[in-house]
Amino acid sequence: MTTDFKNLPGDSRIWIYQANRKLREEEVGQIATKTKTFLEQWTAHGSDLEAGFEIRYNRFIVIGLNQENATASGCSIDASVNFIQSLEKEFNVDFLDKMNVTFYSGDYIAHKTLSEFRKMAKARSVSKNTVVFNNLVITKSDYLENWEVPAKDSWHNRFLA
């Protein structure tokens, strides 16, 4: 069962999938429709899951799950990953590679491999104040407060001098 993302409680579980490129507007619309359809039928051990989503900056799919009524099982998490993989194939985009970093470069959102980000940090092209997207947040509250943060306040800090 779907709900509006903004109506999910703060302790809802969050999964963030970042695209390796900016999605076109028509792709965002198609992905939103497909995601809503998937979430309407998403279950765990036969129980409906109350979930919502948003697509941010034409680059991130954020899925939230209200765990008060039912929690995601291994099978339901596998189903969501399979769904994301189907989007990858259909739209020729990578959502699952965790070895990439997305950050602000001025007003532009940049996407680099982890090794490129490390090189940029050594060259001081990015700093501890560079705003990064911390896709490791796990609750909606954490997402709202700690997703877009200076690199010094994220796991990215280990790459900065």
C-alpha positions in Angstrom: 0.0 0.0 0.0 1.3 3.4 -0.8 1.2 6.6 1.1 2.6 10.0 0.4 6.2 10.1 1.4 5.7 13.2 3.6 3.1 11.3 5.6 5.6 8.5 6.7 6.7 8.7 10.3 10.2 9.8 11.2 11.3 6.3 12.2 10.4 4.9 8.8 13.2 2.8 7.1 14.8 4.5 4.1 16.6 3.2 1.1 18.3 5.6 -1.3 19.3 4.6 -4.8 21.4 7.2 -6.6 21.6 7.3 -10.4 24.9 7.5 -12.1 23.5 10.3 -14.3 20.7 12.9 -14.2 17.4 11.4 -15.2 15.4 13.2 -18.0 12.0 14.5 -17.0 10.2 11.9 -19.0 12.2 9.2 -17.3 11.4 10.6 -13.8 7.7 10.4 -14.7 7.9 6.8 -15.9 10.0 5.8 -12.9 7.6 7.4 -10.5 4.7 5.5 -12.1 6.5 2.2 -12.0 7.7 2.8 -8.4 4.1 3.6 -7.3 2.9 0.4 -9.0 5.6 -1.6 -7.3 4.9 -0.2 -3.8 1.2 -0.8 -4.2 1.8 -4.5 -4.4 4.9 -4.7 -2.1 4.4 -7.2 0.7 6.2 -9.0 3.5 4.9 -12.5 4.4 1.6 -11.7 2.8 1.2 -8.4 4.7 0.9 -5.1 2.8 3.8 -2.7 3.4 3.0 0.9 3.9 5.5 2.7 1.8 6.1 5.9 0.0 8.8 7.4 -2.3 10.2 10.5 -3.7 12.5 11.2 -6.6 15.0 14.0 -5.7 17.0 16.1 -8.0 16.2 13.8 -11.0 18.9 11.6 -9.6 17.8 9.8 -6.4 15.0 7.4 -5.7 14.1 7.4 -2.0 11.9 4.7 -0.7 10.5 4.9 2.8 8.7 2.1 4.7 6.5 2.6 7.8 7.6 -0.3 10.0 4.9 0.2 12.6 2.5 -2.2 10.9 4.9 -4.6 9.1 8.6 -4.7 8.5 10.4 -5.6 5.3 11.6 -9.2 5.2 14.5 -10.6 3.3 12.2 -11.6 0.5 10.5 -8.2 0.3 13.9 -6.4 0.3 15.0 -8.8 -2.5 11.9 -7.8 -4.4 12.7 -4.1 -4.0 16.3 -4.7 -5.3 14.9 -6.7 -8.2 12.6 -3.8 -9.0 15.5 -1.3 -9.0 17.5 -3.7 -11.2 14.6 -3.8 -13.6 14.7 0.1 -13.7 18.4 -0.1 -14.4 17.9 -2.3 -17.4 15.0 -0.4 -18.8 16.5 3.1 -18.4 20.2 2.2 -18.9 21.2 3.7 -15.6 23.0 2.4 -12.6 21.3 2.8 -9.2 23.0 0.1 -7.2 26.8 0.9 -7.4 27.7 2.0 -3.9 31.3 2.9 -5.0 30.2 6.3 -6.3 29.9 9.6 -4.6 27.4 12.4 -5.4 28.1 15.9 -4.1 27.6 19.6 -4.9 30.1 21.3 -7.1 28.7 24.8 -6.9 25.1 24.6 -7.9 25.7 21.5 -9.9 25.3 18.0 -8.6 28.4 16.0 -9.5 28.7 12.2 -9.6 32.2 10.6 -9.4 33.6 7.2 -8.6 35.0 6.8 -5.2 38.6 6.7 -6.6 37.9 9.9 -8.5 36.6 11.5 -5.3 39.7 10.5 -3.4 41.9 12.1 -6.1 39.8 15.2 -5.9 40.2 15.3 -2.2 44.0 14.9 -2.5 44.1 17.7 -5.1 41.9 19.7 -2.7 39.2 20.1 -5.4 36.7 19.0 -2.7 37.0 19.9 0.9 35.6 19.1 4.3 32.8 21.7 3.6 31.8 20.2 0.3 28.2 19.1 0.6 27.8 15.4 -0.1 24.8 13.1 -0.2 25.1 10.6 2.6 23.1 7.7 1.2 23.8 5.6 4.3 21.1 7.2 6.3 18.5 4.6 7.5 15.5 6.5 8.8 13.3 9.3 7.4 14.4 11.6 10.2 18.0 10.9 9.6 17.4 11.4 5.8 15.8 14.8 6.4 18.5 16.0 8.8 21.7 14.2 7.6 21.4 13.4 4.0 22.9 16.6 2.5 25.8 17.4 4.8 29.3 18.7 4.7 31.7 15.9 4.0 33.3 16.4 7.4 30.0 15.2 8.9 29.7 12.1 6.8 31.6 8.9 6.0 33.3 10.8 3.2 35.4 12.5 5.8 37.9 9.7 5.8 39.1 10.8 2.3 39.8 14.4 3.2 43.1 15.8 4.4 
